[in-house]
């Protein structure tokens, strides 16, 4: 499955979760349900994935955790906020750079229509 197929499956799964739960829940509820839906679709997905940083060739655990990583290729950053801010995109781009992954999806489940809360970001490596 290529990276675009994976992101399509993730978006479809997120829409299903949003239609079922609606806006107004905690991020942790969306994360758990999205992880369940991704597994049900046969995708390899892990949540709260530890991500150390490398500083001057030293691996340092600074407590970063990726919300969800799918097929070891796509990072999903889950939000349930009134509006996405530039700092949310900067956070995901930083995660992409540090992890050397190419694609990230920032998904804000607080939107009335989930499609209005999805941002696709690419790490240009």
N, C-alpha and C positions, 0 to 999 in steps of 0.2 A: 504494500500500500504506500503510495507516495505521500508527501507532506501535505499536498492540497486535499487529497482524499481524507487524510486524518483530520485536518482542520474542518472539513465539511461535516464529518461525523461528529466532531466535538460541538460545532454550532448547532447541528440538528438535535443532539442530545441535550444541550443547554436550553434550547427552545422548548423541548418536551418538559424538562424540569420546571422551567418558568411557567409554562401553561398549567402545570399541575399545582405548583406552590403559590404562584403569583408573587408580586413584589411585597416587601415588608418583613421578610424573614431575616435571620442572621446569616452572615456569610458561611458559617460552619454548616448550617442546614443545606444550603445550596451546594456546598462542596461535597458533603456526604452523599447527597442524592445524585449529583453529577457523576461522582466516582462510581456509584452503583450502576447508573445508566451506561456509562462507558464500558464497564466490565460486562454488562449484559449484552452489549454489542460485540463482544469479543476483542476489545481493545486492551492492550497492556497499559494500565494507568496506575500511578502511585501518587499519594497525596502527602503533603508536609515533608517534601524531600529536602534533606539537609544540603546546603550549598556553602561550602567553605570558600574563602577567597585565597588566591595565591599572591603573596606579597614578597618580592625579592626571593623567589624560589621556595618560600616557606608556606605551607598550607596552614591557614589560620581559620579556626571555627569562630565566626562572628555572630552566629545565631540566625543567619538567613535561612528561610524555609520557602521553598516553592510550593504554591498551593496545590497544583496538580501538574504532573508531567505525563504526557501521553505518547506511547510508542518510542520513548526516549528521543523524541523529536520536537514536540510542541509543548511549550509552557503555557499554562492557563493561570492567569491572575484573576481571582474572583473578588468582586466588590459588591457591596450593597449600600451604596451611598447616593445622596441626592443628585450629585453630578460628578462626572469624572473630571479630574483636574490634570494639568500638565505633569504634576509630580507623579501621578499614577502611571502615566506613559513612561516617564523617566525611570521609574522603579523597574518596570518590566524590561525596558531596553537594557538597563544595568544587569538584570538577571540573565538576559540573552547573551550579553557580552561575556560575563563571567563564566557562564556554563558552556559557551561555544555552541549553543543551539541556534538555529536559524529563524524559527517562527514562534511568535507569542500571540496569545489572544487575551485581551483585557475584556472581561465580561462583567457588566454592571447589572445585577439582577433587580435593582431597584426601579428600573424603567418600566413604564406601563407596557410598551412594546419592546421586547428584548432586542430586536434588531437595531434599535436606537442606542443600545448600550454595549455594542460589540465593536472593539477596535482591534484590527489586525496589524501587528508590528513585525517587521523583518529586520533581522540582524544582518547587515551587509558583510559581515565577517571581513 
